[in-house]
Amino acid sequence: MLRPRKIKRYCPYCEKHTMHEIEKVKRKKASELKQGQRRFRRVLRGYGGFPRPKPEGREKTSKRIALRYRCVECNKMHQSPNIRTKRLEIGE
């Protein structure tokens, strides 16, 4: 999917339509201290196999991509619901 670098859309802070710059949201590194990750590491310790079955044939053909919009006038950011696409290109 090809998206332009700047787009005119509604800014909830200015309460009017203004130009916005688009950027892709990067995934941050998952924390090792979260409860699910601690449980996963505990099950993985010692003897025994992998705690979950292999996901065969269940992969999606596309990923959810989050876009962040920065208003050029007030310089505030907001995010819309994620879009599902195989490939995202942000043009000029």
DSSP file (Angstrom, degrees, kcal/mol; ACC not computed):
  #  RESIDUE AA STRUCTURE BP1 BP2  ACC     N-H-->O    O-->H-N    N-H-->O    O-->H-N    TCO  KAPPA ALPHA  PHI   PSI    X-CA   Y-CA   Z-CA
    1    1 A M              0   0    0      0, 0.0    88,-3.1     0, 0.0     2,-0.6   0.000 360.0 360.0 360.0 129.8    0.0    0.0    0.0
    2    2 A L  E     -a   89   0A   0     86,-0.2    88,-0.2    88,-0.1    86,-0.0  -0.881 360.0-179.6-101.7 121.2    1.4    3.4   -1.0
    3    3 A R  E     -a   90   0A   0     86,-3.3    88,-3.1    -2,-0.6     2,-0.1  -0.936  28.2-115.6-118.4 142.6    0.6    6.3    1.3
    4    4 A P        -     0   0    0      0, 0.0    88,-0.1     0, 0.0    18,-0.1  -0.397  20.9-123.8 -72.6 156.2    1.7    9.9    0.9
    5    5 A R  S    S+     0   0    0      1,-0.1    17,-2.5    16,-0.1     2,-0.4   0.876  98.4  35.5 -67.3 -38.5    4.1   11.5    3.4
    6    6 A K  E    S+B   21   0B   0     15,-0.2     2,-0.3    13,-0.0    15,-0.2  -0.947  70.6 172.8-120.2 140.9    1.7   14.3    4.1
    7    7 A I  E     -B   20   0B   0     13,-2.5    13,-3.0    -2,-0.4     2,-0.6  -0.990  32.1-120.1-144.5 148.7   -2.1   14.1    4.1
    8    8 A K  E     +B   19   0B   0     -2,-0.3     2,-0.3    11,-0.2    11,-0.2  -0.819  50.9 141.6 -93.2 122.8   -5.0   16.4    5.1
    9    9 A R  E     -B   18   0B   0      9,-2.5     9,-2.5    -2,-0.6     2,-0.3  -0.930  53.9 -70.5-152.1 173.6   -7.1   15.0    7.8
   10   10 A Y  E     -B   17   0B   0     -2,-0.3     7,-0.2     7,-0.2     3,-0.0  -0.510  36.9-153.9 -75.9 132.0   -9.1   16.0   11.0
   11   11 A C  E  >> -B   16   0B   0      5,-2.5     4,-1.9    -2,-0.3     5,-0.9  -0.931   3.7-158.0-104.2 119.5   -7.0   17.0   14.0
   12   12 A P  T  45S+     0   0    0      0, 0.0    -1,-0.1     0, 0.0     5,-0.1   0.702  93.0  50.7 -70.3 -17.2   -8.9   16.5   17.3
   13   13 A Y  T  45S+     0   0    0      1,-0.1    -3,-0.0     3,-0.1    -2,-0.0   0.886 118.4  34.3 -86.4 -42.8   -6.7   19.0   19.1
   14   14 A C  T  45S-     0   0    0      2,-0.2    -1,-0.1     4,-0.0     3,-0.1   0.709 100.1-138.8 -78.9 -20.8   -7.1   21.9   16.6
   15   15 A E  T  <5S+     0   0    0     -4,-1.9     2,-0.3     1,-0.2    -5,-0.1   0.853  71.4  78.5  59.5  40.1  -10.7   20.7   15.9
   16   16 A K  E   <S-B   11   0B   0     -5,-0.9    -5,-2.5    -7,-0.1     2,-0.5  -0.960  92.6 -80.3-159.0 170.9  -10.3   21.3   12.2
   17   17 A H  E     +B   10   0B   0     -2,-0.3     2,-0.3    -7,-0.2    -7,-0.2  -0.685  57.5 158.2 -82.0 126.8   -8.8   19.7    9.1
   18   18 A T  E     -B    9   0B   0     -9,-2.5    -9,-2.5    -2,-0.5     2,-0.3  -0.860  46.4 -80.8-138.2 171.9   -5.0   20.3    8.8
   19   19 A M  E     -B    8   0B   0     -2,-0.3    53,-2.5   -11,-0.2    54,-0.4  -0.582  46.7-166.9 -76.3 139.3   -2.0   18.8    7.1
   20   20 A H  E     -BC   7  71B   0    -13,-3.0   -13,-2.5    -2,-0.3     2,-0.4  -0.963  17.2-135.7-128.3 144.9   -0.6   15.8    8.9
   21   21 A E  E     -BC   6  70B   0     49,-2.5    49,-2.5    -2,-0.4     2,-0.4  -0.839  24.2-139.9 -96.9 138.6    2.7   13.9    8.5
   22   22 A I  E     + C   0  69B   0    -17,-2.5     2,-0.3    -2,-0.4    47,-0.2  -0.792  24.0 172.0-101.4 138.1    2.4   10.1    8.6
   23   23 A E  E     - C   0  68B   0     45,-2.1    45,-3.2    -2,-0.4     2,-0.3  -0.994  32.0-117.4-141.2 150.4    4.9    7.8   10.3
   24   24 A K  E     - C   0  67B   0     -2,-0.3     2,-0.4    43,-0.2    43,-0.2  -0.666  30.7-121.9 -85.2 136.6    4.8    4.0   10.9
   25   25 A V        -     0   0    0     41,-2.3    41,-0.3    -2,-0.3     2,-0.3  -0.653  24.9-140.1 -81.4 128.7    4.8    2.9   14.6
   26   26 A K        -     0   0    0     -2,-0.4     2,-0.3     1,-0.1    -1,-0.0  -0.673  17.9-114.7 -89.9 143.0    7.7    0.7   15.5
   27   27 A R        -     0   0    0     -2,-0.3     2,-0.2     1,-0.0    -1,-0.1  -0.577  29.9-137.5 -74.0 133.0    7.2   -2.3   17.8
   28   28 A K        -     0   0    0     -2,-0.3     2,-0.2     1,-0.1     3,-0.1  -0.535  32.5 -86.2 -87.4 161.7    9.0   -1.9   21.1
   29   29 A K        -     0   0    0     -2,-0.2    -1,-0.1     1,-0.1     2,-0.1  -0.453  48.7-112.1 -68.6 133.3   11.0   -4.8   22.6
   30   30 A A        -     0   0    0     -2,-0.2     2,-0.2     1,-0.1    -1,-0.1  -0.399  33.6-111.3 -68.2 141.8    8.7   -7.0   24.8
   31   31 A S    >   -     0   0    0      1,-0.1     3,-0.7    -2,-0.1     6,-0.2  -0.517  11.8-150.1 -77.1 138.1    9.4   -6.9   28.5
   32   32 A E  T 3  S+     0   0    0     -2,-0.2    -1,-0.1     1,-0.2    -2,-0.1   0.580  93.4  64.9 -79.3 -10.5   10.9   -9.9   30.1
   33   33 A L  T 3  S+     0   0    0      4,-0.1    -1,-0.2     5,-0.0     2,-0.0   0.467  73.1 113.8 -94.7  -2.4    9.2   -9.0   33.4
   34   34 A K  S <> S-     0   0    0     -3,-0.7     4,-2.3     1,-0.1     5,-0.2  -0.360  76.5-117.6 -69.2 152.1    5.6   -9.4   32.2
   35   35 A Q  H  > S+     0   0    0      1,-0.2     4,-2.4     2,-0.2     5,-0.2   0.886 112.2  50.7 -60.1 -43.1    3.6  -12.2   33.8
   36   36 A G  H  > S+     0   0    0      1,-0.2     4,-2.2     2,-0.2    -1,-0.2   0.888 111.8  47.4 -63.6 -39.0    3.0  -14.1   30.5
   37   37 A Q  H  > S+     0   0    0      2,-0.2     4,-2.4     1,-0.2    -1,-0.2   0.876 111.3  50.9 -71.5 -37.0    6.7  -14.0   29.7
   38   38 A R  H  X S+     0   0    0     -4,-2.3     4,-2.0     2,-0.2    -2,-0.2   0.909 111.7  47.8 -64.6 -41.9    7.7  -15.2   33.2
   39   39 A R  H  X S+     0   0    0     -4,-2.4     4,-2.2     2,-0.2    -2,-0.2   0.910 111.5  51.0 -63.7 -42.7    5.3  -18.1   33.0
   40   40 A F  H  X S+     0   0    0     -4,-2.2     4,-1.8     1,-0.2    -2,-0.2   0.917 111.2  47.2 -61.4 -45.6    6.6  -19.0   29.5
   41   41 A R  H  X S+     0   0    0     -4,-2.4     4,-1.0     1,-0.2    -1,-0.2   0.867 110.7  52.7 -65.1 -36.7   10.2  -19.0   30.7
   42   42 A R  H  < S+     0   0    0     -4,-2.0     3,-0.5     1,-0.2    -2,-0.2   0.908 111.0  46.0 -66.1 -41.7    9.3  -21.1   33.8
   43   43 A V  H  < S+     0   0    0     -4,-2.2    -1,-0.2     1,-0.2    -2,-0.2   0.837 109.7  55.7 -68.9 -32.8    7.6  -23.7   31.6
   44   44 A L  H  < S+     0   0    0     -4,-1.8    -1,-0.2    -5,-0.2    -2,-0.2   0.716  89.7  97.6 -72.9 -21.6   10.5  -23.8   29.2
   45   45 A R  S  < S-     0   0    0     -4,-1.0    -3,-0.0    -3,-0.5     2,-0.0  -0.277  81.6   0.0 -68.4 152.9   13.0  -24.6   32.0
   46   46 A G  S    S-     0   0    0      0, 0.0     2,-0.1     0, 0.0    -3,-0.0  -0.275 110.8 -16.1  75.2-154.6   14.2  -28.1   32.7
   47   47 A Y  S    S+     0   0    0     -2,-0.0     2,-0.1     0, 0.0     0, 0.0  -0.399  92.1  72.0 -84.1 162.9   13.1  -31.2   30.7
   48   48 A G  S    S-     0   0    0     -2,-0.1     2,-0.0     2,-0.0     0, 0.0  -0.322  73.5 -82.5 113.8 162.3   10.1  -31.3   28.5
   49   49 A G        -     0   0    0      1,-0.2     0, 0.0    -2,-0.1     0, 0.0  -0.010  64.2 -53.5 -88.9-166.5    9.2  -29.9   25.1
   50   50 A F        -     0   0    0      1,-0.1    -1,-0.2     2,-0.1     4,-0.1  -0.512  50.5-131.0 -69.9 136.8    7.9  -26.6   23.9
   51   51 A P  S    S+     0   0    0      0, 0.0    -1,-0.1     0, 0.0    -2,-0.0   0.604  84.3  52.1 -72.7 -10.2    4.7  -25.6   25.8
   52   52 A R  S    S-     0   0    0      3,-0.0    -2,-0.1     1,-0.0     2,-0.1  -0.918  87.3-107.4-126.2 151.9    2.6  -24.8   22.8
   53   53 A P        -     0   0    0      0, 0.0    -1,-0.0     0, 0.0     0, 0.0  -0.371  45.6 -95.2 -71.4 156.7    1.8  -26.6   19.6
   54   54 A K        -     0   0    0      1,-0.1     2,-1.4    -4,-0.1     0, 0.0  -0.542  34.4-124.9 -71.6 132.5    3.4  -25.5   16.3
   55   55 A P        -     0   0    0      0, 0.0     2,-0.6     0, 0.0     3,-0.3  -0.629  37.1-178.5 -80.9  92.9    1.1  -23.1   14.4
   56   56 A E        -     0   0    0     -2,-1.4    -2,-0.0     1,-0.2     0, 0.0  -0.826  65.8  -7.9 -98.4 124.3    0.9  -24.8   11.0
   57   57 A G  S    S+     0   0    0     -2,-0.6    -1,-0.2     1,-0.1     0, 0.0   0.648 106.1 102.4  72.0  16.3   -1.1  -23.2    8.3
   58   58 A R        +     0   0    0     -3,-0.3     2,-0.2     2,-0.1    -2,-0.1   0.334  44.5 120.3-111.8   6.6   -2.5  -20.5   10.7
   59   59 A E        -     0   0    0     -4,-0.2     2,-0.1     1,-0.1    -3,-0.0  -0.463  63.0-122.4 -73.6 142.8   -0.4  -17.6    9.7
   60   60 A K        -     0   0    0     -2,-0.2    -1,-0.1     1,-0.1    -2,-0.1  -0.469   9.1-132.8 -78.5 155.6   -2.1  -14.5    8.4
   61   61 A T  S    S+     0   0    0     -2,-0.1     2,-0.3     1,-0.0    -1,-0.1   0.660  88.7  32.9 -82.9 -15.6   -1.3  -13.2    4.9
   62   62 A S  S    S-     0   0    0     24,-0.0     2,-0.3    25,-0.0    24,-0.2  -0.940  73.7-132.8-138.9 160.6   -1.0   -9.7    6.2
   63   63 A K  E     -E   85   0C   0     22,-1.4    22,-2.2    -2,-0.3     2,-0.5  -0.763  27.3-108.0-110.3 156.4    0.1   -7.9    9.3
   64   64 A R  E     -E   84   0C   0     -2,-0.3     2,-0.5    20,-0.2    20,-0.2  -0.729  35.8-162.7 -82.8 130.4   -1.6   -5.1   11.3
   65   65 A I  E     -E   83   0C   0     18,-3.5    18,-2.3    -2,-0.5     2,-0.4  -0.962   6.9-148.3-119.8 128.4    0.2   -1.8   10.8
   66   66 A A        -     0   0    0     -2,-0.5   -41,-2.3   -41,-0.3     2,-0.4  -0.799  11.9-160.3 -95.4 134.0   -0.3    1.2   13.1
   67   67 A L  E     -C   24   0B   0     -2,-0.4    13,-0.9    13,-0.3     2,-0.4  -0.924   3.2-152.9-114.1 140.5    0.1    4.7   11.6
   68   68 A R  E     -CD  23  79B   0    -45,-3.2   -45,-2.1    -2,-0.4     2,-0.5  -0.933   6.7-154.7-113.0 134.7    0.8    7.8   13.7
   69   69 A Y  E     -CD  22  78B   0      9,-3.0     9,-2.3    -2,-0.4     2,-0.5  -0.939   3.5-162.7-113.8 125.1   -0.3   11.2   12.4
   70   70 A R  E     -CD  21  77B   0    -49,-2.5   -49,-2.5    -2,-0.5     7,-0.2  -0.933  20.0-130.4-109.1 123.3    1.5   14.4   13.5
   71   71 A C  E  >  -C   20   0B   0      5,-2.9     4,-1.1    -2,-0.5   -51,-0.2  -0.505   7.3-148.9 -71.0 134.0   -0.4   17.7   13.0
   72   72 A V  T  4 S+     0   0    0    -53,-2.5    -1,-0.1    -2,-0.2   -52,-0.1   0.832  93.2  46.3 -73.3 -32.2    1.8   20.3   11.3
   73   73 A E  T  4 S+     0   0    0    -54,-0.4    -1,-0.1     1,-0.1   -53,-0.1   0.971 128.8  18.8 -77.7 -55.8    0.1   23.2   13.0
   74   74 A C  T  4 S-     0   0    0      2,-0.1    -2,-0.2     1,-0.0    -1,-0.1   0.546  92.5-135.5 -96.0  -7.6   -0.1   22.1   16.7
   75   75 A N     <  +     0   0    0     -4,-1.1     2,-0.2     1,-0.2    -3,-0.1   0.654  56.9 138.0  64.4  18.1    2.6   19.4   16.4
   76   76 A K        -     0   0    0     -6,-0.0    -5,-2.9     1,-0.0     2,-0.3  -0.642  44.4-135.7 -93.3 154.7    0.5   16.9   18.4
   77   77 A M  E     +D   70   0B   0     -7,-0.2     2,-0.3    -2,-0.2    -7,-0.2  -0.814  23.0 172.4-110.0 147.9    0.2   13.2   17.4
   78   78 A H  E     -D   69   0B   0     -9,-2.3    -9,-3.0    -2,-0.3     2,-0.4  -0.968  18.9-138.7-145.9 164.6   -2.8   10.9   17.3
   79   79 A Q  E     -D   68   0B   0     -2,-0.3   -11,-0.2   -11,-0.2     3,-0.1  -0.944   6.3-151.6-127.9 142.0   -3.3    7.4   16.0
   80   80 A S        -     0   0    0    -13,-0.9   -13,-0.3    -2,-0.4     3,-0.1  -0.602  46.9 -68.7-102.3 169.8   -6.2    5.8   14.0
   81   81 A P        -     0   0    0      0, 0.0    -1,-0.2     0, 0.0   -14,-0.1  -0.239  67.0 -90.4 -56.7 148.5   -7.2    2.2   14.2
   82   82 A N        -     0   0    0    -16,-0.1     2,-0.3    -3,-0.1   -16,-0.2  -0.221  36.9-141.9 -63.7 147.6   -4.7   -0.2   12.7
   83   83 A I  E     -E   65   0C   0    -18,-2.3   -18,-3.5    -3,-0.1     2,-0.6  -0.809  10.7-130.5-107.1 153.6   -4.9   -1.1    9.0
   84   84 A R  E     +E   64   0C   0     -2,-0.3     2,-0.3   -20,-0.2   -20,-0.2  -0.913  44.2 140.8-108.5 118.5   -4.1   -4.6    7.7
   85   85 A T  E     -E   63   0C   0    -22,-2.2   -22,-1.4    -2,-0.6     3,-0.1  -0.992  51.5-133.4-153.7 153.6   -1.7   -4.7    4.7
   86   86 A K  S    S+     0   0    0     -2,-0.3     2,-0.4     1,-0.3    -1,-0.1   0.918  94.0  11.4 -72.1 -44.6    1.2   -6.9    3.5
   87   87 A R        -     0   0    0      2,-0.0     2,-0.5   -25,-0.0    -1,-0.3  -0.998  64.4-158.2-142.4 136.5    3.5   -4.0    2.7
   88   88 A L        -     0   0    0     -2,-0.4     2,-0.5    -3,-0.1   -86,-0.2  -0.971   7.9-175.7-121.0 128.6    3.4   -0.3    3.5
   89   89 A E  E     -a    2   0A   0    -88,-3.1   -86,-3.3    -2,-0.5     2,-0.7  -0.988  11.4-157.6-121.7 126.3    5.3    2.4    1.6
   90   90 A I  E     -a    3   0A   0     -2,-0.5   -85,-0.1   -88,-0.2   -88,-0.1  -0.911  22.2-168.3-104.3 112.2    5.3    6.0    2.7
   91   91 A G              0   0    0    -88,-3.1    -1,-0.0    -2,-0.7   -89,-0.0   0.068 360.0 360.0 -86.2-164.1    6.1    8.2   -0.4
   92   92 A E              0   0    0    -88,-0.1    -1,-0.1   -87,-0.1    -2,-0.0   0.412 360.0 360.0 -97.4 360.0    7.0   11.8   -0.7
